[in-house]
Amino acid sequence: MMSTCNIDHSLEDVMKKLQSQESFLPRELYQKATQFLKAEHSQQVLNELFHLLKKYDLATQEEQQTRNQDMETLFQA
């Protein structure tokens, strides 16, 4: 799991972060994330998703694939 952060990210923060990374994310994953955020989630889940999206565009392809898998896992939880 990624390093934990002390900042709680609001749903709005997570949505903005998702939108800012849309062009870098696989289309299907972006759509899943959008659907996922329509439901209510714990603060921990929102923070985790925010960090998976944070600087996604700057991550290596290998790191992006790892994050993609982590997101898939998060969406199925």
MIKESE-152946 format. One record per residue (C-alpha): x negated, y negated, z negated; residue number from 1. Coordinates in steps of 0.5 Angstrom, whole numbers, plus 500, padded with zeros to 3 digits. Layout:
% MIKESE-152946
<pt><X>X</X><Y>Y</Y><Z>Z</Z><roza>NUM</roza></pt>
...
END
This chain:
% MIKESE-152946
<pt><X>500</X><Y>500</Y><Z>500</Z><roza>1</roza></pt>
<pt><X>498</X><Y>493</Y><Z>501</Z><roza>2</roza></pt>
<pt><X>495</X><Y>488</Y><Z>496</Z><roza>3</roza></pt>
<pt><X>501</X><Y>486</Y><Z>491</Z><roza>4</roza></pt>
<pt><X>502</X><Y>478</Y><Z>491</Z><roza>5</roza></pt>
<pt><X>505</X><Y>474</Y><Z>486</Z><roza>6</roza></pt>
<pt><X>509</X><Y>470</Y><Z>490</Z><roza>7</roza></pt>
<pt><X>516</X><Y>472</Y><Z>491</Z><roza>8</roza></pt>
<pt><X>518</X><Y>471</Y><Z>498</Z><roza>9</roza></pt>
<pt><X>526</X><Y>469</Y><Z>500</Z><roza>10</roza></pt>
<pt><X>530</X><Y>473</Y><Z>505</Z><roza>11</roza></pt>
<pt><X>529</X><Y>466</Y><Z>509</Z><roza>12</roza></pt>
<pt><X>521</X><Y>467</Y><Z>509</Z><roza>13</roza></pt>
<pt><X>521</X><Y>474</Y><Z>511</Z><roza>14</roza></pt>
<pt><X>526</X><Y>472</Y><Z>517</Z><roza>15</roza></pt>
<pt><X>522</X><Y>466</Y><Z>519</Z><roza>16</roza></pt>
<pt><X>516</X><Y>471</Y><Z>518</Z><roza>17</roza></pt>
<pt><X>519</X><Y>476</Y><Z>523</Z><roza>18</roza></pt>
<pt><X>521</X><Y>471</Y><Z>528</Z><roza>19</roza></pt>
<pt><X>514</X><Y>468</Y><Z>528</Z><roza>20</roza></pt>
<pt><X>511</X><Y>475</Y><Z>530</Z><roza>21</roza></pt>
<pt><X>517</X><Y>477</Y><Z>534</Z><roza>22</roza></pt>
<pt><X>512</X><Y>477</Y><Z>541</Z><roza>23</roza></pt>
<pt><X>507</X><Y>481</Y><Z>537</Z><roza>24</roza></pt>
<pt><X>511</X><Y>487</Y><Z>535</Z><roza>25</roza></pt>
<pt><X>514</X><Y>492</Y><Z>539</Z><roza>26</roza></pt>
<pt><X>521</X><Y>491</Y><Z>541</Z><roza>27</roza></pt>
<pt><X>524</X><Y>496</Y><Z>537</Z><roza>28</roza></pt>
<pt><X>521</X><Y>495</Y><Z>531</Z><roza>29</roza></pt>
<pt><X>523</X><Y>488</Y><Z>531</Z><roza>30</roza></pt>
<pt><X>530</X><Y>490</Y><Z>532</Z><roza>31</roza></pt>
<pt><X>530</X><Y>495</Y><Z>526</Z><roza>32</roza></pt>
<pt><X>527</X><Y>489</Y><Z>522</Z><roza>33</roza></pt>
<pt><X>532</X><Y>484</Y><Z>524</Z><roza>34</roza></pt>
<pt><X>538</X><Y>490</Y><Z>522</Z><roza>35</roza></pt>
<pt><X>534</X><Y>492</Y><Z>516</Z><roza>36</roza></pt>
<pt><X>534</X><Y>484</Y><Z>513</Z><roza>37</roza></pt>
<pt><X>542</X><Y>484</Y><Z>514</Z><roza>38</roza></pt>
<pt><X>543</X><Y>488</Y><Z>508</Z><roza>39</roza></pt>
<pt><X>541</X><Y>486</Y><Z>501</Z><roza>40</roza></pt>
<pt><X>534</X><Y>489</Y><Z>499</Z><roza>41</roza></pt>
<pt><X>530</X><Y>488</Y><Z>492</Z><roza>42</roza></pt>
<pt><X>525</X><Y>483</Y><Z>491</Z><roza>43</roza></pt>
<pt><X>519</X><Y>488</Y><Z>492</Z><roza>44</roza></pt>
<pt><X>522</X><Y>490</Y><Z>499</Z><roza>45</roza></pt>
<pt><X>522</X><Y>483</Y><Z>501</Z><roza>46</roza></pt>
<pt><X>515</X><Y>482</Y><Z>499</Z><roza>47</roza></pt>
<pt><X>512</X><Y>488</Y><Z>502</Z><roza>48</roza></pt>
<pt><X>516</X><Y>487</Y><Z>509</Z><roza>49</roza></pt>
<pt><X>513</X><Y>480</Y><Z>508</Z><roza>50</roza></pt>
<pt><X>506</X><Y>482</Y><Z>507</Z><roza>51</roza></pt>
<pt><X>506</X><Y>487</Y><Z>513</Z><roza>52</roza></pt>
<pt><X>508</X><Y>482</Y><Z>518</Z><roza>53</roza></pt>
<pt><X>503</X><Y>476</Y><Z>515</Z><roza>54</roza></pt>
<pt><X>498</X><Y>475</Y><Z>520</Z><roza>55</roza></pt>
<pt><X>500</X><Y>481</Y><Z>524</Z><roza>56</roza></pt>
<pt><X>498</X><Y>478</Y><Z>530</Z><roza>57</roza></pt>
<pt><X>491</X><Y>477</Y><Z>528</Z><roza>58</roza></pt>
<pt><X>491</X><Y>485</Y><Z>526</Z><roza>59</roza></pt>
<pt><X>487</X><Y>490</Y><Z>530</Z><roza>60</roza></pt>
<pt><X>491</X><Y>494</Y><Z>534</Z><roza>61</roza></pt>
<pt><X>489</X><Y>500</Y><Z>529</Z><roza>62</roza></pt>
<pt><X>492</X><Y>496</Y><Z>523</Z><roza>63</roza></pt>
<pt><X>498</X><Y>494</Y><Z>527</Z><roza>64</roza></pt>
<pt><X>500</X><Y>501</Y><Z>528</Z><roza>65</roza></pt>
<pt><X>499</X><Y>502</Y><Z>521</Z><roza>66</roza></pt>
<pt><X>503</X><Y>497</Y><Z>519</Z><roza>67</roza></pt>
<pt><X>508</X><Y>499</Y><Z>524</Z><roza>68</roza></pt>
<pt><X>508</X><Y>506</Y><Z>521</Z><roza>69</roza></pt>
<pt><X>509</X><Y>502</Y><Z>514</Z><roza>70</roza></pt>
<pt><X>515</X><Y>498</Y><Z>516</Z><roza>71</roza></pt>
<pt><X>518</X><Y>505</Y><Z>519</Z><roza>72</roza></pt>
<pt><X>518</X><Y>508</Y><Z>512</Z><roza>73</roza></pt>
<pt><X>520</X><Y>502</Y><Z>509</Z><roza>74</roza></pt>
<pt><X>526</X><Y>501</Y><Z>513</Z><roza>75</roza></pt>
<pt><X>528</X><Y>509</Y><Z>512</Z><roza>76</roza></pt>
<pt><X>527</X><Y>508</Y><Z>504</Z><roza>77</roza></pt>
END
